[in-house]
Amino acid sequence: MHIPFTDAQLHAVLSPLRRHLHQHPEVGFQEHATSQFVRDWLKHQGFEIHSPLAGTGFFVEIEGAQPGPAVGYRADMDALPIQDAKDVRYASKTPGIAHLCGHDAHMTIACGVALLLREAADRLHGTVRVFFQPNEESSPSGAPVMIQEGVLDGLHAAYCVHVDPTIAVGRFGVKEGALTAGTSPFIVRIESGQAGHSARPHETVDTVWLATQIMTQFYQLAGRVTDARKTAVITVCRLRAGEALNAIPGEVEFGGTLRCTDAETLTYLREKMRRVAGSMAALYGADVDVDYADRLPPVINTHDETQTVREAAATTFGAEAVREIPVPSMGGEDFAFYLERVPGAMVRIGTASGRETRYPLHHARFDIDETALALGARLMSEVLIRDLEKRAA
């Protein structure tokens, strides 16, 4: 028999776990010590570990007292290659690496979910698989590998959370439909075959000028060849050209990211960008190559699962705890790959309570109000219980 946790007891269990993870961050697919620590922690709590998945990934399962289907809950494990600038006792001890996107909190909340579901097994109509994923931050990311190795096998839905410093602690951001954008990094390479003198651009191909013209045409695509009601952003972030101030280089490279809130627009614009670059390069006598990194689809929260989150939050914390998110984030999240296979929802967990907890994600001083750990675990355990109740009905 497992004694139910009070809020204070749950916080006392989860806060040290989060602080240890915060002090010892590891980047994507290198989360060896992180994975081992969380696995050991869960083993100590009496859970059976199923591993490995995608190298450092793993999962535990909580079986209910009553038979039913299975659903999943995901936490990401990787940190960012950024120096931690916080002056706190639990700041990162690893130079140049820090948990500045809240994945330490995500792992901690997932551990809390496992504890709470086990104590509520008599309410559980089926099984919950709590899984820990490597490398959310970089491409190619960990989710496709987890899926390929079977983490979704037998699951009817999947949920996760993301901490949000724009939402007050005790509030939960909910949105049906597109929650994040799909993303597609791109690199454009232009070659003329020869360099030229800046005094005589007509004798060669002005690759720098051509690059700027292609960029300009890229920026014109969003809202001109796509439906303006479907948000799309094309941003060039890098340009590499020559060194001399009086020579036109024979090769130029620029790159950036395409972001869209629906997968169809993302695919359509990728093809349009290729055609624009190819047509303009041909017009001025250059060769061009447009290369796309791995596509990341948008997170699309499904109707029934989003409604389950709303109901769980309102019942557990009051209707005022539910914050409806009006527009999608244009950031990307690889939880989207799971939602291409099964229904589900990502929930924004409010973590802000003052100046030190309002720095944005990926900021060197990012931190959370740790009260959100127990609140997030309580919310998501209730979400998973309700989801299985509905499926078993």
N, C-alpha and C positions, 0 to 999 in steps of 0.2 A: 504494500500500500504506500502511495506517495502522498505526503502531506502538501496541501495546496499552498502556493506561495502568496504571501502578502506583497503589496507593491514595494514596500521597503526591503523585504527579503529578496525579491527578484532583482531589485537595483543592486543590492549588496553582492549578488552573485555575478551579475553581468558587467558592472563597471570595471572590476579588476581585469576581466577577460578582454574588454575593449581596450583598456590602457596598455596591456601587454602587447596586443596586436599593433596598436598605434606606435609603440616604441620599436617594433621590429618589423618594418615593412619590407616587402619584396616585390619586384616588378613582375610583369606577366610571364607565365610559364616557368618562373623561377621561384614560385612560392613554396619551396620545399619545407623550410622551417615553419612557415605559417600553417601549411597543411598538417604537418606532424603535430604541432601544438594543439590545433583545434581537434584533430582526431583523438589525441591523448585526453583532452578535456572531456570530449563526449564519451570516450571509453570509461573514464573515471565516473561519469554520471550513469553508466550502465547501458549505453547504446552500442549496438553492433555496427561496425564500420564496413561499408562496401567500397572497395577501392582496388586499383586506381582507375580513374577516368581522365582522359586528356592529360595524362602525366601526373599532375598534382591534385586533380579533382577526386571527389568521393561523395558518398551519400549515406544517410541513415534513414530508416523507415520506422514509423510509429503506427502500429496496428491498433485499430479500434476494437472495442468489446463487441461491436456488432459488425456483421459482414457488409461489404459494399465495394464500390469502385475505388480507384486510387487517383490522387491528385498530387501535384508537385509544388515545392517551394524552393526558390533559387537564391543563393547568395554568391556574390563575386568576391575574389580574394586578393586581387593585385593592387599594388600601390603605384604612385607616379614618380617619374625621375625628376623630382623637384626638391630643393632643400627646404626643410621645415624651418619656419621663422618664428614659431611660437615660443614664448618663454613660460613653459609649464613643465611640471615634473615628468609628465608622460610624453614629452616631445620625442620625435624620432631619434634613435641612436645610430641610424645608418646614414652616413653622409650622402647627400644628394638624392635620397629617396624618402618619400613620406606618403602617408595616407591622407590625401587632400581631396579625395572624392567620396569619402565616407565608407569605403569598403570594409574597414575595420568594424564600423557600426553595423553594416549589413551582415557580416559573419556573426557578430554578437547577437543581433536580433534573431537570426536563424537558430542559434543555439537556444535562445529563450523560447522560441516557438516550439522547438523539440521538447523542452522541459514541460511547457504548459500543455501541450497536446498529450503527453504521457499521463499527466495528472488528470486530464479530462477524457481518458480513453473510453469511459462509459458513455460519453456523448458522441463518440466518433463512429460514424457509419462507413467503415472502410479503412483505407491506408493513406498516410501522407508520407511522401518521399521528400526529405529535406536534402537538397544537394548543393555542393560547394564547387564553384566553377573558377578555373584560372583565367587570367588574361581577358578582362572585358575591355581594357583601355586601348589596346593597339590592334592593328590588322596584319594578318588574319587573326581573328579573336578566338576565344575558347569555346563559345557556344556551339558552333557547327561541329567541333570535334566531340564535345559532350553528346550531342545528338547522334552523331555517327556511331559512337560507342555505346549507345543504348539508354541514355539517361531518361528519355521520354517513353521508353517501352512500357506499355500498359497504363499510361497516365491519360486522364480525361481532361485535365486542365493544368495550368501552371500560373503561379503568382510570384511576385517579388516586391521589394520596396526600394526606394531611393531616398536618401536623406535630402532635405531641401532647406537651405538657410534663408529662403525668402518667406517661409511659412513659420508661424509661431509654434513653439513646442505645445503639444496637446491638440494640434490641428492636423488634418490629414487631407492632402490634395488628391482629388478624384477627377477623372475625365474619361468619358466614353469616346471611342474612336482614336484618332491619331494623338498620341501623347508626346512623341518625339518625331523628329524628321528621319527619313532615310538619308544616308550619306554615301557619296562616291568620290573619293580623292582622285585627282587626275594630274597627269603630267603631259605637257605638249612640247615636242622637240621639233625645231625648225632648222633645216640645213640647206645651204645654198651651194655647197661644194667649193666655195672659195671666199676668202676675205676680200675686202676692198678698202680703198682710200676714202676717208670721209669727205674729201673735196669732189669726188666723182661717184656718187651713189648710183648713177645711171649705168655704170660699167659693171655693177654686180647686183646682188639682191640685198636690199637693206633689211636684214633679218630682224633687227631691233624694232624698226618701224612696223614691219609686218606683224611681229608679235603683239605690239600695242593695238594694231587694227583687229587682230583676231580676238584679243581680250575685250575690246569695245563691242564687237559683235556678240561675244558670249554674254556680256551684261545685258544686251538688248533682247536676248531670247526669253528670259523670264517675264511673263506677262504679255509678250507679243506673239509667241507661238504656243503658249500654254494658257490655260484658263487662269485668270488672275485670282479666282477664288480658291485655287489650289496653290498654297504657298510654295515658292521655289526661290532659292538663293544660290547664286554662283559667285564665288569669291576667289580671286587670284591672290595668293599669299607669298609667292616666291618667284623671282626673276633672276636668271643667271645668263650673262652675256659676256662681252669681251672685257679686256683690261685697259687697252690703250684708249686715249681720248681722241685720237685722230684716225682710228681704224674701225671699219665695219666688220664685226665678227662673222665667220662663216657658219656659226652654229649658235642658236639661242634656245634656252629651255625655260619654261615657266610652268607653274603648277598651283593647285589650290583644291577646293572642295565644292562639289555640287551637293545641295541639300534640298530635299522635297518631302512633303508630308504624305505623299502617296506613291506607291511603288510604280504605278503606270507612268506618272509624270517623270519620275527618275529615269526610267528606261528610255522614254521618249527623248528627253533632253540629252542623255548620253549620245544617242544617235545623231541628234541635231548638231551637237558640238563637233562631232567627228566630221560631219558634212560641211559645216561652216569652215573649219580649219582646212580641210582638204580643198575646198573650192577657192579660198583666198590664196593658199599656197600655190595652187596650179595657176591662178591668174598672174602671179608675180614671179613664177619660175622657180619656186623652192619645193623641197620635199618636206613633208610634215608627218609626224606620228603622234597620235593621241592615245595615251595609255591610261587605263583605269585600274586602280587597286580594287581589292575585293569590295563588292557592294555590301552595304549594311542597310537592311530594310527599315522602315519606320515601325515604331511600337504602336500597334493597333489594339487598344483595349476593347474586348468584346462586351456586348450589351449585358448579358446575364451575369457575367462575372463582375463587371463594374457595379452593377446593382447590388450584388452580394456584399461588396466592399462598403457601399453607402449604408446598407442596412446594418452591417456589423458595427461600423463606426458610430452611427446614430444611437443604436441600442446600448453599446458599451460606454460611450463617452458623451452622448447627447447630440442632438441635431446640430448644435452650433459647432461641433468638432469637424463637421464635413465642410471642406472648402472646395467648391467647384472650380476647376482650372479652366479659364476661358479659351485659351489658345495653346497650341502645341509648343513645346520647346523645339528650337531648331538644332539642338544637339542630337547626337546619336547614342544608341544603346543597343548592345547585342542581345538583350532579352528578346528583341524583335524576332530573332530566328526561332525561338521556342513558340512564339505566338503565330508563326507561319504554319506550325504543325498542329497546335492544340489551342483551344480558347483560353483566355486568362486575362490578367490585369496586372499592371505595375502601379503601385501606390506611392505618392509622395508623402514622406514622414517629416512633419515640421520639427526643426531642431534649433530654432532661433529663440533666444530669451534676452539678449543684450548685445552690446557692441562686439564682444569677442566671438560671438556665435553667429554673426551676420556676414562674415566674409564669404565671398562667393566660392563655389566649387572650383577646385584647382588653384585657389589663391594660396600663397605660402603660409598664411596665418589661419587657414580654414580650421574650424573646430566646431563641436556640437555641444548642446546642452544634453548631458547624459541621461536626464529624465526621459528623453525620447526613447531610450533603449527598451525599458520595460513597457512603455506605452505602445511602441511598435510591435513588440512581441505579443502583447495582449490582443491588439487589434488583429494581427495576422493569424493568430491561433483561432480566434473567433471566426474570421473569414473562412478558414479552411474547414472548421467544424460545420459551418452553415452550408458551405458548398457541398460537402458530402451528404448532409441531411437532405438537401434538395435533390441530389442525384439518386439517393436511395428511396425517395418518396414514390 
